[in-house]
Amino acid sequence: MGPKGIFDADGEESMSKMKREDIRNIAIIAHVDHGKTTLVDGMLKQSGVFRENQEVRERVMDSGDIERERGITILSKNTAVAYNGVKINIIDTPGHADFGGEVERVLKMVNGVILLVDAFEGVMPQTRFVLKKALDLNLTPIVCINKIDRPEARPEEVVDEVLELMMDLDASDEQLDCPFLYASAREGTCVKNLGDEPKDLMPLFDTILDYIPAPEGDPEKGTQVLISTIDYNEYVGRIGIGKVDNGSIVVGQQIVRVNFHDSELRETTRITKLYEFEGLEKVDVQEAGVGSVVAISGIGDLQIGDTICAVDAAEPIPFQKISEPTISMNFIVNDSPLAGLEGKYCTSRQIRERLLRELNTDVSLRVENTENTDTFRVSGRGELHLSVLIEKMRREGYEFAVSKAEVIFQTDEKGRKLEPMEVAYVDVPQDYSGTCISMLSERKGELQGMTTLADGTTRLEFAIPSRGLIGFHGPFLTATKGTGVLNSVFDEYVPYRGDISYRKNGSLVAFENGEAVTYGLFAAQERGALFIGPNTKVYAGMVIGESAKPEEIEINVCKTKHLTNTRSSSADEALTLTPPRVLSLEQAMDYIDTDELLEITPKNLRIRKKILDSRLRKRSRFN
């Protein structure tokens, strides 16, 4: 395809630049659970990627076990479909604020975005976050109002909300003049006007071709590819994914690796393998030109943000600074009496290597050494971000302990302590709104707005310190009987708002090492709610339940009944125990207090006191 003339700033036609009219590069962005991955499913199916009789699971792009179990996208995914002779490269991005680093960097590969908005929920915190990133990069948006088949859908109002948001974010006139589509991703249909008969997703494909600009670049210039994502393959090692901005890239070509933020870096190497995306597959290619999204393997130390350049034209492409982490926790070598019994990798060297390996693909993560060689400080974008890392390590056979998550404070030029604030949106039935306002106010939250949604639900908008949301989710769901929905997004750093009490109740703590028995647990359950059942291994200093009172209570749950001629151990069977409250990983992370640790093993989660010895623990409170 010959170059298409483009006028430059002086009005003169520049023949060296060309537009690749046979390619479109788009990202799908949205708040969590607004249907991004389901829409990509429909696009793949209707573009003929799968055979007619091929069995395809739902949310085929969510390839990780944790993604499929939780129904969330954690890592952005690349795919490509063909429509009317045009290759459409699609990037499915995460919706959770914790994985915002993924969204920020992949937007460098695209020329436009499809902003998906739920026809009932409307504009949500993450909608604002991802749209702001796209508008700042001057990307062309297509707005798709999804789930219009919901009974409570209100598409016209949601369109107004999106336009208001775009004006708030200072969108240009061209961006405000974007097309609006109405879809049901689950049904695989899309229409340009609400009254139209929904058939398929062809209106979406047509709109992409008509409105999303074709990628452009200078094929005569030296090679320039910005690496925006890193993938792994156990056979070929690291794979860098990026868009060819200028020139072309060829297998066997000698290239130089440079980085906009590291002027020292200049590494010469060769391209050994080159891939493009077709459907869900990576396909070997020998050469790729301007606008192509490619995957490159064979470069050992390739990092996100690196630019692959021609040797004689080593010019790095600017790479946006990823937002800094706001929350951190300590990853500690497990030193409990049960250490090493269940995990395959338990040493500080193994844990350190695994954390450093995660940095290769997770651009939002930070890992720092501490004064203690057995402790690593890991910082991320939120509790979910860190819990996904913990769950991955746990499944891989790692055993370690983690501390309570803490926010990362900053200091301003006046020496004042600053902390991160979030905007939290809480959707609850009207009966629970008073309770939620009270709970969030106790955690230094300030009510900013209160509206009633179409279905009678109350939406509360709060400005609240990030600290106030740590450990809040569990009590919030309990207080709203599981009906409440909480979403939040980072806003800004403000002066410290004062101390917050995380937990009102103390812990029930095991008194000695051994195995919990029914008799001991029966006595303990009168003091509070238990986390363990009979025959569970326990040790002194392990938290076995939540006390009904504010103070810590030590209990011997290994104590058996004294046997006599008239009492037999079988009498224990008559004792009725309340089923224990089994905490998930997130619930346990939420629950632990600042003087406690969460012991993570492939088989168990145990909460314990940092100081296991009872006397030393009491002494430390007075020091």
Secondary structure by P-SEA (a helix, b strand, c coil): ccbbbbbcccccccccccccccbbbbbbbbcccccaaaaaaaaaaaacccccccccccccccccaaaaaaccccbbbbbbbbcccbbbbbbbbbccccaaaaaacccccccccbbbbbccccccaaaaaaaaaaaaabbbbbbbbcccccccccaaaaaaaaaaaaaaaccccccccbbbbbbcccccccccccccccccaaaaaaaaaaccccbbbbccccbbbbbcbbbbbccccbbbbbccccccccccbbbbbbbcccccbbbbbbbcbbbbbcccbbbbbccccccccccccccccccccbbbbcccccccccccccccccbbbbbccccccccccccccccaaaaaaaaaaaacccccccccccccccbbbbbcccaaaaaaaaaaaaaaccccccccbbbbbbbcccbbbbbbbbbbbbbbcccaaaaaaaaaaaacccccccccccccbbbbbbbccccccccaaaaaaaaacccbbbbbbbccccccccccccccbbbbcccccccccaaaaaaaaaacccccccccccccccccccccccbbbbbcccccccccccccccccccccccccccccaaaaaacccccbbbbbcccbbbbbbccccaaaaaaaaac
